[in-house]
Amino acid sequence: MCGINGIVDLKHVADPAATIKVMNDRLAHRGPDAEGSFINDTVALGHRRLSIIDLSDAGNQPFHSFDGKQTLVFNGEIYNYIELKANLADYPFKTGSDTEVLIAAYRKWGKDCLLHLNGMFAFALWDEDQRSLLIARDRMGIKPLYFAWQGNGLVFSSEMRALLSSNLVKKKVDPLALVDYLRYQTVHAPRTMIEEVQMLEPGTYMLITDSETINEHYWHLAASSKQIIDDRDRILKNINESLHRSVEMRMRADVPFGAFLSGGIDSSAIVGLMAGVTDHPVSTFSVTFDEEEFSEGVYAEMIAKKFNTRHTEIRLQADDFLHMIPDALKAMDHPSGDGPNTYVVSKVTKESGITMALSGLGGDELFAGYGIFTQATALLDKRWVMSFPKFLRSFAGRGLQLAKPSIASRKTASILKEDYLDLEYFYPYSRQALDEKQVGALVKDKLPKNAVHQFLLEEMAQDMPAFGLNYLSKISYAEIRTYMQNVLLRDSDQMSMAHALEVRVPFLDHELVEYVMGVADPEKYPHTPKKLLDDSLGTLLPREIVDRPKMGFTLPWEQWMKGTLRSFCEEKLQRLGEREYFNARGVDQTWQSFLNGSKLITWSRIWHLVVLENWLQEHGIE
């Protein structure tokens, strides 16, 4: 796990070596073990290394092929590097690293090497013979890659802050991205908060030569998911075996590693599977709180005892978390309404001597664990409502809001005003933090179209691969491509790598994802949370874990923002209101609504505004 930087076409860069050095320094937290750069007449590549596999200096990057014709900077892990290496016997390997396997795979298959990789990665590979640069990102979007075009040149990095430090990118907000953020507490790729900066999309490569630039998908989640016609016993067996393979490959490392253990189904399953593929006790880590209403410690302890793990319970008071918030905000590479939770867990895990940890992220999206799956299924039986004229539905929605004023009733009223009750019309409301009226009160300009709605309209069109997915898999697709990739994975990367901690996610093995996405709805329908996952695990987990209510990682944010953090929040919101795009009165009224206990403005629906202004100030953004 590392950080990479690069510049293509150096004619517009006065001092490429100095620029790459500045960018590398900005990524020092991602790779404290080594630093390197490569510069020729066309490209400059930089790298910061966090050593995970083959800890020797021979694995340092930029990494050169045995004859010097290819040069690679690589962030991530190729989990099947051992199997690939066996098929690349004609290459004269000199290290035990997955980095060298990636170069050898490219020499054999060219850009098609991407089809052979099982891993999480973002890399750039210079080919001297072809005079080309191949840039690519993993299928599920676990590892980030940001880039910006500068005339005919390109600058790219693992993090936004390194791009901004290069002085090759204008620090100007993208107005469309800004509204996307206000709606969803994030910016959906390929846009970012900065107007000139884009994010390379998951499963995509960019091939740059003197004459052309090709930007294409080499893998598409919906197109790669085939309808599964196996009976239930076979389905459960295949999922079980795929999970075992995924976990086993992700335990390959030459450093101390363990697993996050919250005591929920997903993290408990990962720990149980880890225990089944090793003869050594698994190291597990959980953050618990003295305040019982915030703590899941009893469930984590139950799993630790069942699988005889070396368990570390990191016990905090809520105020301990509070004191870490300023550092968590400074670590934020791209603004997000979430993230501090991951920052704290990663910090204490790293301080316990662990360099790599497995996580249960992705289980809810893949196995129908969220409430949206049952809610969306229930809506199928209510499509008759849309046969009424829109004015009647709008009237009914207003009545519902008056009778039961809440966020849920406002969302229901908005759905009732839509033209259709299809997924692409109601799903965008499920993850929306601020609705159109609330966002409209914050900004001066007319609101652009909803990015999530537009994305789903395009992806769910009749001639698109996602159109053919089963209904529950369509919901999984929407969750993975919007919320998971643009919030959970981005936050997981930036907050864990702030502490040089690598996080691996077995549920996002692309072969497992392809299979589960093809399972028919009757086999997956969430009568109980993640029933398909639970059944595939057999008796691995105790019923106390499977049947427990979903808690999440909850802390007294409302009390903090009205108390200890109040002056901090008010200072940030005042400055935000003074910015060009914002309506100061609307920002202040939103804050006052929160202070007055409005059910429509909860802490999470205003905290992301505080985070936004803090990020803009931190990075000197116009």
Secondary structure, 3 states (H helix, E strand, C coil): CEEEEEEECHHHCCCHHHHHHHHHHHCCCCCECEEEEEECCCEEEEEEECCCCCCCHHHCCCEECCCCCEEEEEEEEECCHHHHHHCCCCCCCCCCCHHHHHHHHHHHHHHHHHHHCCEEEEEEEEECCCCEEEEEECCCCCCCCEEEEECCEEEEECCHHHHHHCCCCCCCECHHHHHHHHHHCCCCCCECCECCEEECCCCEEEEECCCCEEEEECCCCCCCCCCCCCCHHHHHHHHHHHHHHHHHHCCCCCCCEEEECCCCHHHHHHHHHHHHCCCCCCEEEEEEECCHHHCCHHHHHHHHHHCCCEEEEEEECHHHHHHHHHHHHHCCCCCCCCCHHHHHHHHHHHHCCCCEEECCCCHHHHCCCCHHHHHHHHHHHHHHHHHCCHHHHHHHHHHHHHHCCCHHHHHHHHHHCCCCCCHHHHHHHHCCCCCHHHHHHHECCCCCCCHHHHHHHHHCCCCCHHHHCCHHHHHHHHHHHHHHHHHHHHHHHHHHHCCCCEEECHHHCHHHHHHHHCCCHHHHCCCCCCHHHHHHHCCCCCHHHHCCCCCCCCCCHHHHHHCCCHHHHHHHHHHHHCCCCECHHHHHHHHHHHHCCCCCCCCHHHHHHHHHHHHHHHHCCC
